[in-house]
Amino acid sequence: MKFQRNLIERLVCYVMLILVTLYFSQGVVLPGGEGAGTILLIAVFCISIFYLIKLALIKNKFNAFMRVWFLFMLMYSIYFLMYEDHASYGLLKSVLLNFLPFYPFYYFAEKGILTRNHLIAFFVVMLPLFIVMFIQSIAQLRLEEMRDDVVDNTVYLFIGLLPFAFLFRKRLISLGFLMIIWFFMIQSAKRAAILCGVVALILIVFEYLYASESKSKLKKYSIAATLLLGVGYFGYDLYMQNQYLIERMEGMLQGESSGRDLLVETLLKTWYEANDLIRYLFGFGYNASRLHSVHVSHNDWVDMLISFGLLGLLVYFALFRLLFLEVLNPNWARDKKVILILVIGIACITSLTSRWYSSSFAYMQILFLPYLLATHKQKL
């Protein structure tokens, strides 16, 4: 009976991996559109709900992080139903995709069913697919705008792959994949993505120093210095070849934020001038930043405040607090703690500049993060 149950769970894990892979391969392997995507999502959500309930019923398994993770998802769903903003269903779908499958993948990782090799396989399959998507997207943008200098949001797909590159035990392989991703980030001219790439490249060198067990300090530091110089030269050379990116970076240093500062100012003013305790505590409702400004806020924290009020902001803050507490946990394997820092760094950067809780790279939150949390004591 136990063998049969383990076999079924292993099969379900593989099915989930295939479903997630197919969902994110739409437009290359599968045709884009609502039809195939909806069917895949329904299957993913049904399996996820089953394992959410299963984990909740197992004593001492539903830990503090899982409870806050669930509370955020529940809060978002309730607001959607209360305000009946069905035109924004796509946002709820993205939030559920970023949160709900966390539970089955955590369960499978803890059971030893979801392993490092599965994550590497996912990375190796998705990276070339995302490269194809990026090339298609940027070519289409250049054609539509009749110019070469464009900013392509498809690059956000690469952001979620950054932690996966750290799974290879040979650091030169990891570094090679990071440089490939970095190349496309430079081509996109997307500043938040480039910043995430910089953090990953710095951490790969730091991880070698931090996690290396080499007895020769001279050898260890020499290799680290060589890696740092090589990465620095590679990144600088790519950067200097992109004049449009240079102009965007210079504009950022001079305070140019593509209108984000005005959006944030407008929304904060709207919340502050509400003069209503209910608004202060519970916000203006589902996806309210879209209704109270010319565009969404491009900032999770502001969106939480305007849409869900101080209580919603507190729930979102609690998520990050628990993640940061894991960094301070001494029971983590050294190599995995460095990767966790990268995951948190990406979450912080994207939550401040665009969206993290409804990102296009949900696989980092639902596949990689639960694997890290469930196996944090084990070395890669």
N, C-alpha and C positions, 0 to 999 in steps of 0.2 A: 504493500500500500504506500509506504513512504517513498520507495523507488519510483512508483507510478506518479506520485504527486510531484516529486522533483523533476521528473521528465516533462510533465505538463507545464510546470513553471518555467523550465528552460525553454520550452517551445514558445510560451507566451512572450518571454523576453525577446526571443529572436523575431517573433512577429512584430512586437513593438518597435524594434530597431529597424525592421524593413519598412514599417508604416511611416516612421519619422523620416527615414531616408527618402522614401518616395515623395513625401509631402514637400520636402525642401528641394527636391529635384524637379519640381514642376517647371515647365518651360524648356527643359532639356530632355529628360527621360520621359516624363509625362507631359501631356499638353496642359497649358495654363488654363485657368478658369475655375468657376465655382463647382462644377460637377464632380470631378475626381477629387479635388481638394476637400470638399464637404464630406464625401464618403470616408476618406482617410481620417479626417478629424473626428467624425462620429465614432469610428472604431477606436481611435486613440483615447478619446474622452471616456468611452464606456469601460475600457480596460483600466484606465486610470482611476475612475470612481470606485471600481471594485477593490483595487489595492489601497486606495485611500481609506475605505471603510475597514479593510482587513487590518491595516496598520493601526487604525484608531481603536480597534477592539483588542489588540494585543497589549497586554499589560507592560508598562514602562517603555513601549516602543515609540509612542507618539510624543516625542520630546518637545521642548520649548520652541525650537526652531520650526518644527512641523506645525505646531499650533498657530504660531504667528503667520507662517506661510499660508495656512488655511484661512486664518482670519482676514488677511488682506484679500484673498480671492473671494471669500464670502461677502465681504463688504462691497467689493466692486460689483458682484452679481446682484446683490440686493438693490444697490443704487440704480443699476440698469433696469430692473423690474419696476422700481418705484417711479422712475421718471419717464419710462416708456419711450426712451430715445432710440427707437428701433433703427433709425437711419445710421446710428453709430454702432451697430451690431458688430461690425468688423473689428472695432477696438476691443470689445468684450471677448471676441474670439481670439484675438492676439494675446490678451491677458491670460485667458484660460490655457492657451497653448504654452505660455511661458511659465505656468505654475502647476497645473494639474498633473502632467506626466512625471513631475518630480517624484511622486510617491511610488509608483511601480518601479522606477529605475533605482530608487533608494533601496527598496525591498530586494531587488535582484542583486544589487551591488553588495549588500550586507550578507546575502546568502552565498556570495561567491559565483553567482551565475553571470552577472555583468562584470567583465574583466577589462584590464588594460588593453588586451589584444582586440577586444570588440571596439573600444574607443579609437584605437589606431586604425582599424579597418574602416570605421565611419569617416575618419579624417581623410584617409587615402582616397576614398570614394568621392567625398564631397568637394575636396579642394579643386580637382580638375573641372567638376561640374560648375562650381562657383566662378572659376576662371572663364568658362564659356559664357555663363550668364553675364559676367561683367563686360566681356568683350562685345557681346551682342547689345547690351544696354548702352554702353558709352558710344558705340557706333551709331545707334539710333538717336541718342541725344545730340550728337554732333550733326547728324543729318537734319534733325528738326530745327536746331538753332542756327544752322549754317555757319558754325565756327568750331574750332578745335578746343577752345578753352571752356570746358564744362565741368560741373561738379556732379558726380554720380553717386547717389545714395546706395547703389547696389553693393558698394564696398563694405557696408555694414555686415554683410554676410561673412566677410573675412575676419571681422573682429572676434566673433564667437569661436573661430577656429584657432586663435592664438594660443589658448591654454593647451589645446590638443597637441601642438607641436612639441611641448615639453615632455610628452610621454615616451619619446625615444630615449633609450639608455645611452646611446652614443650622441654626445652633445653636438658634434659636427653635423649630424643629420637634422637635429632640431634646429640648429642655426641655419642650415640650408633652407629648410621649409619656412622659417621666419623671414628670411631674406626674400623668398618668393612672394610671400604675403605682403611684405613691406613694399616691394616693387609696385604691386597693384594699388596699394594705399597711396603711394606717391602719385600714380597716374590719376587717381580719383580726385585729388586736390581737396579731400575732405579732412579738415583740420582735426576733428575729434578722433577720426580713425587713425590718423598719423600719430597723434599723441598716444593712443593705445599701443600702436606699434613700437614707439620709442620705449615705453614702459616695458614691453615684452623683451625687447632686445637688451635693455639694461639688466633685466632680471635674469636672463639666460646666462649672462656673465657672472652675476652675483650668485646665482644658483650653483654654478660650478665651484665657486670659492666656498660657499656656505655648506654645500652637501658633499663636496669632494672629501674622500677619506685618504687621499694621497699623503704619505709620510713626508715627502719632500716639499717643504714650503716654497723653496725657490722654484721648483718645477711648476707647482700649482699656480703661483703668482705670475710666472712667466707666460704660461698658457693663457691665463685670464687677461693679462695685459695685451697679448697678441690678439685674442678674440675681440677685446674692446677696441683696439686700434683698427682691426679689420672691419668690424661692424660700423664703426664711426666713419671710416673712409667710404665704405659702400653706401651708407645712408646719405652722407654729405654730397657724394658725387651724383646720386640720383636726384637729390633735392636741387642742386645747382643747375641741373638740366631742365627743370620745370619752372620757367619764368612766371607762369600764371600762379603757381603755388607760392613762389617767393613773394609776389605781390599780395596774395591773400594773407600770408603770415605777417608781412610788414603792416598790413591793415589791422590785423588782430592786435599787434603790439601797440598800435596807435589808438586802440579802443574801438575799432570797427567790429561789430558783432552780428552783422547781417540782420539788424533790427530786433535781435533777441532782447537787448536791454530795454527797448521801448515796450515790448510785449510784457516783460516781467514787471516793469513799472506800472503799466496799465492794470494788470491783474492784481498786483499787490494793493494798488490804490482802491480798486473795486472791493476787495475784501475788507480793507481797513475802514472804508467809508460806508460799509453796510449798515452800521449802527443797529445791529440785531444780534442778540446773543446766540440764537439758533444758527444764523449764518456763520458766526465766528466758530462755533463748536462743530457744526455738521456741514458747512460749506453750502455752495449754491446748487449742487446736484451733479449728476453723472456727466462727465466730459464738459464741465461748465466753462473751462478756459476757451473752448471753441465758440461758446455763445457770448462771452464777455470781452472778446478781442477780435481782431481781424484774422487771427490765426491761432493755432494751438501754441502753448507756452514754450515748447522745446525745453522744458525743465520739469522733471518729475516732481520736485519739491514744491514748486509754485503750483503745479497742477493739483497736487494733493491738497494743498491749503485752500485753493479756490473751489475745488470740486467736493472735497470731503471734510474741510475745516480742520481745526486743531486736532480733533480725535483721529481723523484719517492720516494726518501728518505724523501723529504719534505712532500709529501702527507701522507706517512706512519706515520711520526712524528705528523702530524696534527691530525690523528686519536687518538693517545695516549694523545695529548695535550687536546683535547676536553673531553676525558674520565677523565683526572685528574682535569679539570675544574669542572666537575660534582661533584667531591669529595668536592670541595670548595663551592659548591652551598648550601646555608643555608636552602633552601626549601625542602630538602630531609628528609624523615622520618628517625629517628636514626637507626632503625634496618636494613633498606634497604641500608643505606649508608655503613654500615659495610660489607654487602654482596657485594656491588659494589667494595669496596676496595679489597676483595678477588678475584673478577673477574679480576680486573686490575692487581693484583699481579700475578695471573696465566698467564695472557697475557704477562706480562713482563718476567717472568721466562721462559716460553716456547718460546717466541720470541728470547731470548738470547741463548737458548740451543738446540732448534730444529726448529719447525715451529708453529706459532700461526695462521697466516692468512689462512693456508691450513691444519689446524689440523684435527685429527681424531675425535675430540670432538666438532664438529660444533654446536651441540644442545645448547651449552653454549652461543655461539654468536648469534644464530638465534632464540632461544626460550627464554632463561633466560634473556639475556641482554636487548632485547626490552621490556620485561615485566617490568624490573627494571626502565628503562628510562621512560616508558609511565605511570607508576603508582608510581613514586618516592615520591609523597607527601602523599601517603596512607600507614598506618602501615600494617604490615603483619596480 
